Amino acid sequence: MKKTVITTLCAVLGLALAGHAQDAFQQHDKIINVGVGLGNVWFASDHYVNKVPPISGSFEYAIIDHVFDDKSGIGVGGVFGYTGAQYEYAAGQGRYGWKYNNFLVAARGAFHYRPARGLDTYLGVVTGYNILTSKKFGPWPEGFTSEAEEPNFVFGGILGVRYYFTDSFGVMAEAGTALSYLTVGVAFKF
């Protein structure tokens, strides 16, 4: 997996240096991010198996630019995501446990700074709700009880970067998206 990540990052860097970068974040821009997570925030234990990698989509609208100078701005929007896994116990009767589906619905806001043409860096917050569904599976031992995880409120920070190759297409990476430790993907601006 490390080779794949390093190869992908090198390819993105090579494209970034060869591409024709555009302005990254200006008032009234609308951006859609689509990404996959590396490292699952919700299902990190060894007992979780059959993990679905976190996938997410977010929308952001640039409400203000020129906050401090001509390179800064503020955007607001929302994020939706999904991940799933099984939490398994093993006993003489076989495997049993919980099957989880985790849906994230949240709002987000970020301060953006454009240090170079085509490059958009940002720092912000995500707040919303983690909708978690669970279902028992397998032969549970008699008298054994275990509570499933519960849905909960989420609040966290995001640190991100986007690089645009054209006026409407770029790549993105975000840390701290409330589903995974790092999300990588593509960005579409219109």
N, C-alpha and C positions, 0 to 999 in steps of 0.2 A: 504494500500500500504506500510506503514511503517513496518508492521509485515513481509510482503513478503521480503522487502529489508533486514531487520535485519536477517531473517531466512536464506536467500541466502548468506549473508556475513558470518554468523556463519558456514554454511555448507562448504563454500569455505575455510575458515580458518581451519576447522577441516580436510578437505582433504589435505590442504597444510602441516599441521603438521604431517599427517600420510603418505603422499606421499614420493616418492624418487625423490628429486629435481635434476635437471641437470644444466649444464652450461647454462647461460641465453642469452648471446649476444656476439658473436665472429665474426671476419672478415669472410665475404662470407656467413654468415647466411642469409636466406630469411625467412621473417615472414609475415604471413597473419593474420590480426585481423578481426573478424566479431563481430559486437556489436549492441546493441539497446540503444538509448538515454533515459536518465531520465531528463526531463526538456527541453522544446523546445525553442531554441534561437529565432527562426523566428516567431513563432505563440504563443506568451505568453499572449496576451490580452484576456479578458473575451468574446470579440466579436467573437473570433475564436472558431468554433465548429467542430465536426467530425474530430478531429485531428488524423493523422497517426503518431505514435511515430517515431522519427528519427531512421533510420537504416543505418548502414554504414559498409563499408569494406575498409581496407587499406592494402597496401603492403609496406614492408620496406626491404632494402638491407643493410647489415652491410658493409660499405666501408672501415672502419678503426677501428682497436682495438689497445689497449695499447697507448692511446692518452697521458695520464698523468702517468698512471700506468697500471698494468695488469687487472684492473677492469673497465677501461673506453673505450668508443668507440663512433663512429659516424655512423648514418644510414640515408639513404635518401629513398624516395619513393613517393607514391601517396595515395590519399584517395577519395572515392566516397561515396555519401550518398543520401538519399531521405527522405523527409517528406512532408506532405500535410495537408491542412485544408480548411475550409470555413470561410469567414468573413461575418457575417450576420448583416443585419439591420432588424428591425421589424417595420411595419407600418400597417395601417388599411387594406391595400390590401394583406397583408401576408409578408412572409419573402423573402428577396432579398439580393444580395451581390455578392461576388466573390468566386470562387473555385480556390484554388492554388495548384500547384505541384511544389515542390522545389527540385532541383538536385544540389548537390555540386560536383565539380570536382576540385581537388586541389593537389598541391605538398606539401610534408612535409619533414622536416629534423630534426634530434634530436641528442642530446648528451646523451649517456647512461652511467650509472654507476651501476655496479653489487656489491652491498654491501654484499651479501651472495649467496651461491650456489643455483641456481634456481630462484633467484630474479633479475629482470631487472627493474631499475627505469630510467626514462628519462624526459628530458625537451627539448622542441623544438618549431618550428614555422610551421604554415600552411598558405599557400597562394594560391589563386585560384579564381574561379568564381562560383557564385551562379546563376544557371540558373533557372529562375522563370517563370512558365507559369500561366496565369490566364484566367478565363472565367466567364462572367456575368451569374447569374441565377436569377429567380424569376421575379415578376412584379415590375419593377422600376417605381417610381412615375414620372409623367411628369415634365420635367424641372429639375429634380434632377440629378446632375452629381457627380461622384466620380472617382478618378483615382485609378487604381490598383497599387499594389506594383510593383517595377521594378527590373529586374536582377541587380546584382552588384558584384563588386570585394570584396573579403574577405581576411583578413589578421589577424592572431591571434596566440596565443601561446597554447601549449599543455603541460600538466603535466601528466605523466602516470606511470603505474606500471604493470608488468607482473610477474606471478609466474608459473614456469614450473613444472608439475608433472612428466613428462617423457622427453626424448630428443626432442620430437616433439609436445607435447600438453601442453597448459597452460591456465590460465585465465588472463583477463586483465581488467583494469579500466583506463579511460582517462578523464581528465577535460579539457574543452576548445577546443572541436573538430570542432568548427565553425557551428555545427548543433544543439548540445545539450550541456547542462552544464556539464553533466557527462554521459559517455558511458561505459557500462559494457558488457563483452562478453568473447569470447574464442580466443586463439592465436594458430596458427599452424606454426611450424618452420621446414624448410627443407633445 
